[in-house]
Amino acid sequence: MLLILTILINDYFIINFHILQKNEIFYRFYILRENEFEIYKPLYFNLKEILFFKGENKKLTPYSVRFDWEMKINLFNLNFFYNHICNHGIDHKGEDRRQWNQIGFKKDFKIKNFYFLNSIGYVFSPFGPKRYLNNYNFIFLHKLIFEKNLKFLKFFIDLNFEGFYEIKKLKYETELKIYFLKNYLDFGLKGERKYGIYGLNDKKIGLKSIFFGLLNKIEEINFLYGHFFKNPNHSFFSKAFTKYRLVEKIKIFLNLETISPLKRQIPRFCKFEIGIEKEIKNLKLFLRHIERRDGNLYDGKTEKINSLEIELKNFSLNYFFEKKNFPYNFLLGINFFKKFSFIEYGIYLAHLYGKKEKGIIFEQGPEFLIKDKFKISYKSKITSEKFFENYGIFEHRFFISYKNK
């Protein structure tokens, strides 16, 4: 069983669904996904995403997203880290749009069933504004965890204090989490007091939630970060894809991708994908819901599709049975790849067919295996103008990825 405590383990994968009680900002629930893995001992990478949902016009809709990624290295029994935190709106300008970078160190202690984590970090930025919509100089974290093994469960109390030191004063956010672990499931209660959600550093708000989630049975995980070459509109993109095995031959997958505007690393578009995969002998069936929404540069365009895909060896057939701002009904694709030592060359070709529109997707390029599960890749891509993942008729992408399968 995987524990969800950074201080107890090195590699872990978490997804939690938090159902919120009534609160001032009318959030209905949020999804927390956190992953940490070893890059090259003693260097580790951690990525945390929090996606908040609101109820608008009697519908649940993604409203804001928070990214928190961290690189850390363990030296002399201290964890030295660099992290980047940013908050963004989805389909609106956003309220909490704070961004900052931080360098610092962490120290962990253990006394019987108690675990203590303390960290201090200095807020800075080597890229862009020093602290966007933010005036913090130092950030402190104090974490206290109590663990107890019960007969059939593992019981935790997790108390966090996160302090933000401004020029003249220190303010603390609080978070109390009580949860239970059984096999690969966790569930519990959480209370939070947070600053800045309204976009004001002095405004504090409370959130209370019940939650449940998955801890292990990870089937596949893929992180990707890259750059567009010679693109007049976009610069960076990222991807975090996770697949979980629910029962034998049935899996659930979650994907989040972001595309940035030119020379800026903020989400111009956010793509969300959730689906189920079912294996039947040599066939794979995929049921997907996909949305692509605007980030903080809202212009009112949102695409949504629900699809059923059949995959057999290198061939795939995709039927889009529900769609918004998407002109195609079918996609027929074929995928070729060939391995040469540590190099894999791939070609993907697809034909799109709609009642009034026809289109193509063509993608090709090599991948280079660097170490175990790390790859550096170059892809060139041609897509039809009305395909919702078109970020230029000709795309050239360079990226590095981690894949665990």
N, C-alpha and C positions, 0 to 999 in steps of 0.2 A: 504494500500500500504506500502511496506517495503522500508525504506530509506537505502542507502548504506553507511551511515556514522557511523563509530564506536562510535563517540562521541555523537550521537543522540539516538542510540538504543543499546540494549544488544544482541538480537538474530537476525542474518540476514544471507542471502544466496545469493550469486552473481555469475553469469557467464557472461563474456564479451568476444567477438571476436574482436580482433584488427587487422585491415588490414593495413599493413605498406607501406609507400611510399619507394622509392628507398633509400637504406642506404649502408654504407661501408661494412657491414657484410652480406649483401644479405638475410636478414631475410624477409620472405614474409608476415607472420602474426603470432600472438600468441593468446593463449587462457588463460584468467585469471579467476580463480575460487577462491572465498573467502567465508569462512563460520565462523561464530562466534556463540557460544551458551553458556548458563549458565550450569556449572557443578554442583555447589552447592553455592548458593548466599552467599558471594559476589565473588566467584571464577569463572572465565570465560576462555574459550579456543578458540583460533583463528587459523585457518589454511588457508594459501594462497599458491596457486600453479600457476606458470607461465610456460607454455609450448610453446617454440618457434619452428617454422617450417621454413625450407629452401626449395628452389627449386633446386634439384639435378637430373641430367639426365632426365630433363623434367617431374619430379615427385615432389610432395610435400612430405616432410619427416620430422618427429620429429627430432630436432637437439640438443636441450638443454632444461633442466628443472631446475626451481628454486623452492625450498621449503622454506617456512617461517612460522614457527609455534610458538605460544606464549601462555603462561599461565599468567593471570593477576588477581590481587585481589585489590578491592577498599577499602582503609582504610584512614580515616581522609581526605576525598575528594581528595585523590591522588590514581592513578592507579600504583601499583608496579608490575613489570613484569619480567619474564624470557623468553627469546626467543632463537630459534636456526634457523640459516639461512645457506643454503648450495646450491651450484650451481654445476650442473653435465652435462656432455655430454651424448649424446645418439648415440650409434653405432659409436662412435669415442672417443678419449681420452678427448675431451673437451678443450675449451679455458678458459672460466671463471669457475674455480673449487674452488673458495674461499669458506671457511666455517668459521663461528664464532658463539660463544654463547655470550649472553649479559644479564646483569641485570641492572635495572634502574627504573625510575618512569616517569609518565606522568601527566600533569595537563591541564584541559580543561576550557575554558572561553566562554561565549556567550554575545554578545552585539547586540541587535536587530537582524538583518539578518546576522550577522557575527559570525563565530565560530573560535576559536583559540585553537590549540593543540600544546603543547610543551613537549618534552621529552629529557632526557639525560640518557645514558646507558654506563656502563663500559664493555669492551670486555674481556671475559675470557672463560675458558672451564674447567668443572670438569671432562670431559671425553676426552681422546686423546689429539691431538696437540692443543696448546693454540689458534692459529689462522692460519689455513692452507692456504698457499699462500696469506697471509694477514698480514699487520703490523699496523692495527688500534688499538688505545688505548681506545678512547671514540667515541660514535656516538650520534649526536644530530638530532632531527627532529623538524621542525617548519611547521605547517600546518595552512593555512588560507582558510576558506570556506565562500563563499557568497551564500545565498539562497534567491530565490524570487519566490513567487507563481504567475504564469501567469493565464490567463483565463482557458486554457485547459492543461497546462503543469506546471511542477515544474522545475525551472531553477537553475543550480549550476555552480559556478566557484570554482575549487579546486586547490590551489597552494601549492606545497610542496617543502621544502628545507631540504635535508638530508646531514648533515655534518659528515665527517670522519676525526677525529683528529689523526694525526700521531705524532711522537716524536717531530717534530719541526714545523709542519704547519697544517692548517685546510683547507679541500677541501669540496666543496658542490656540490651535485647532485641536479638537478632541475626537476620538473615535473609540467606541467600545463594541467589541464583537464577541458574542458567545456562540460557540458552534460545536457540533458533534460530527465525528467521522465514523463511517461504517463501510468497510470494503472500499469502493471507489466513489461513494456518495458523501456529501456533506450538507448540513442544514443548520439553521440557527437564527439568531436575532442580531441586529446591528443598530447602533445609534451614533449619529455624527453631528458635529458642530463645525461648519465650514465658513471661511471668509471668501469674498470675491466672486461668488456666483452671480451676483447682480452687477458685476463689473466694478464694484467699489471695494477697496481693501478694508474699509472700516465697517462694512455691513456683514453681520454674522447671521447664519441661517441654520436651522436644525433639520435633519433628515432621519427618519426611522424606517426600518425595513425588516421584513423577514426574507430569508434567502435559502436557496438550495443550489446544488451544483455538482459537477463532475471533477474528479481529481486525477484519475488515471485512465487506463484503457485507451491511451493515445495510439491511434492507428498511423497517423501521418501528420507532420508539422512542417511548414515551409515558410521561411521568412525571406523577404527579398527587398532590396533597396537599390535604386538605380537612377540613371540620368538620361535625358533625351539629348541627342546630338542634333544641332542645326535645326531646332524646332522654333518657329517664330512665336509660339504661344505658351509652351510648357517647358518646365525644366526638370523637376524631380518626381519620382513616383515611389511608392512603397506598397508592400503586400504582406499580410499575415494570414495564413491559411492553416486551419487546424481541423483534423478529422478524428472523430471518436467512434469506437466500436461499441454499439449499444448491446446487441446480442449477436449470435452467430450469423454472419453474412448480411447484417444490417448495420449501417454506419450513418452518423450524422456529421455534417461538415459546416464550418463557419468560415467566412472570408471577409476581410476588410481591405480595400485598396484606396489609396489617395493619389491624386495627381495635382501637382502644384502649378501655379502660373509662372511666367518667365522670371527667373532669377530670384524667386521667393519660395521658401519652404513652408507654405501654408496650404491647406486643402482647397484647391480650386474646385475639384470634384471629389466626392466620396462614393465609393461603390460598396454596397453591402450585399452579401449573398449568404443564404442559408438553405440547406437541402438535406435530402436523405438518399443514400446509396444502397441498392439491393442487388445482391449477386444471385443469378440463376444459371447454374452450370457455367457456360462460356460467355453468358451475357451479363452486362451490368446495366441496371436501370437507375436513372437519376431524376429526382423530382426537386426542382429548384425554384426559389423566389429570389429575384435580383432587383435591386434598386440602385440607380445612380442619381445622386443629389448634388446640388451646389453646396460649396462651403461658404465662407464668409463673404465671397464676392457674388452674392445672390442675384440672379437675373430671372428667376421664376421657371426654369426648365428642369423637369424631373422625368426620368424614364423608369418604368416598372415593367417587369415581365415575369410570368410564371411559365415554366417549361417542363416538358418531359423528354428526357434524352435516353436513347438506346445506344450502347457501345458494344461492339464486337471486334476484338483484336484491334486493328488500326483504324476502323471505320466507326463513325458516329452519325446518328440521325437525331435532330433536335426539333421538337414541335412546340411552338409558342402558343399556348392555348388562352393566355390572357396577357394583354399588353397595353402600355400607355406610351405614346410618343415613340413607337417602334414599328416600322412598316413591314416587317418580315414575318412570315408564318412558319417557314421551315429552314433548317440549316443542315446541309449534308457535308461532313468533313472527313478528311483522311490525313493521317499522321505517319510520317516516315522518320526513322532515325537509325543511325549507324555509329557504332563505337569503334574508335581507334585508340587503343591504349587508354590514356587519361583524357581523351577528347571524344565528345559525342556531337555529331552533326545532325540537326533535325530540320524537317520541312513540314509545315502544316498548311493545308489548302482546304478552303470551305466555300461552298456555293450557298448563297442566301436567296430565298424565293418568297415573295409576297404577292398579294393580289394585284398590286400596281407597281411594285418595285422588285428589282433583282440586284444582287450585289455579290462581292467576293471578299474573302480574307486570305491573305497570303503572308506567311511568316517563315523566315529561315535564319539559321545562324548556328555557330558552334558554342559548346559549353566545355569549360576546362575544369577538371577536378583538381582542387588545390590540396585539400587535406580531408580525408574521410568523407564528410558530408557537406563540405563547402565547395561552391562552384563560382567561377567567374564566367559570365556569358555575354555574348553580343547577339542581338536580334535586330533584323530589319523587317519591317511590316508594312503591308499595303492593305488598306481597308476601304470599303465604300463609304461615301460621305455620310450617309444616313445611319450607318451602324453606330450604336450608342457608345462604343468604346473607341471611336475614331478621334485621335488627337493630332490629326494632320494626315494628309493622303499618304505621305511617306514618313515612316517613323524609324528612327535609329536609336536603339536603347543599349546601354551598357549597364550591367548590374552584377551584384554579388549576392549570393543566396545561401541559406542554410536549410538543409532538408533532412529530416529524420523519418525513416520509413522502415 
